[in-house]
């Protein structure tokens, strides 16, 4: 069994000693300040330049993520938490912006280019690897309206993550 699967079952900590439950209980400030969580919470098959200790997602992992109810529940909870961090929510299967509430400005991270743009790329890719192409596309629909302001991110990262081939 892979370390990633054990982590998602809350049975194995990261090399830093953090369990799955630690990450999903992060405050917004912890999500913003810690740069190691995203690769664990949103696994992909691509290596991370920022966190090389994170195991890569395998085909066997994907099968377990889809078939093990505990892992699936934890993965979807993680998706909801990440989307909440970015001011998004899911309504009737589609991504939408939250009203002001948890965030005074749900689009706070879109005010200027920052590291969250790369994190959103990982969100889109992870969803696709897990078979949630529709949700990945729905998130992209929210983001592509910012093409004029962030053309490089939209065209070179987000759109290929949603519509391009997977590894």
C-alpha positions, -999 to 999 in steps of 0.1 A, spaced: 0 0 0 14 34 -9 23 61 15 -2 84 -2 -31 59 4 -20 55 40 -19 93 44 -54 97 30 -66 70 54 -51 92 82 -27 63 91 6 77 79 21 112 85 40 133 60 78 135 65 71 166 85 48 146 109 15 159 97 -15 137 93 -44 141 68 -66 154 96 -40 181 104 -42 195 69 -79 196 65 -83 214 98 -59 241 87 -70 277 91 -69 300 60 -37 315 74 -21 280 76 -32 271 41 -17 303 28 15 301 48 24 264 45 37 253 11 39 216 17 2 207 21 -10 211 -15 10 182 -30 -3 158 -3 -39 170 -4 -41 172 -42 -20 143 -55 -10 141 -92 14 121 -113 36 151 -118 66 156 -95 66 188 -74 96 211 -77 86 226 -43 81 194 -24 101 165 -38 93 142 -9 57 138 -19 49 105 -35 35 106 -70 0 93 -77 -1 58 -93 -28 40 -112 -32 17 -82 -37 48 -60 -63 61 -83 -82 28 -82 -81 28 -44 -91 65 -42 -122 57 -63 -131 24 -45 -122 29 -9 -151 48 8 -128 63 35 -103 76 10 -130 89 -13 -147 107 16 -114 122 27 -105 133 -8 -138 150 -14 -136 167 20 -102 180 10 -116 193 -23 -143 211 -5 -118 227 19 -94 237 -9 -123 252 -28 -135 270 3 -100 284 8 -102 298 -28 -137 313 -22 -155 286 -42 -181 261 -34 -201 233 -52 -238 237 -59 -256 210 -79 -223 196 -91 -210 229 -104 -184 252 -90 -195 287 -81 -181 316 -62 -192 320 -26 -210 350 -15 -190 372 9 -190 353 42 -161 330 49 -140 355 29 -148 391 27 -137 389 -9 -140 353 -22 -117 362 -52 -90 376 -29 -62 354 -45 -71 367 -80 -62 403 -71 -26 398 -82 -5 369 -95 8 347 -67 17 311 -58 -20 302 -55 -22 302 -93 1 271 -94 -19 255 -66 -51 259 -86 -34 242 -115 -28 213 -92 -64 213 -81 -76 211 -117 -52 182 -125 -59 162 -93 -96 164 -100 -91 150 -135 -68 122 -123 -96 112 -99 -122 112 -126 -139 145 -117 -134 161 -151 -168 179 -149 -158 197 -117 -124 206 -131 -141 221 -161 -166 239 -139 -138 255 -119 -120 265 -151 -152 282 -163 -151 304 -133 -114 312 -138 -113 317 -176 -132 350 -173 -98 363 -160 -80 354 -192 -74 391 -201 -57 397 -168 -39 364 -164 -36 351 -199 -4 331 -192 -21 312 -163 -53 306 -182 -38 296 -215 -6 278 -205 -16 262 -172 -53 260 -164 -68 252 -198 -43 224 -206 -48 210 -171 -85 207 -178 -86 198 -215 -51 185 -222 -39 149 -221 -30 134 -187 2 116 -181 
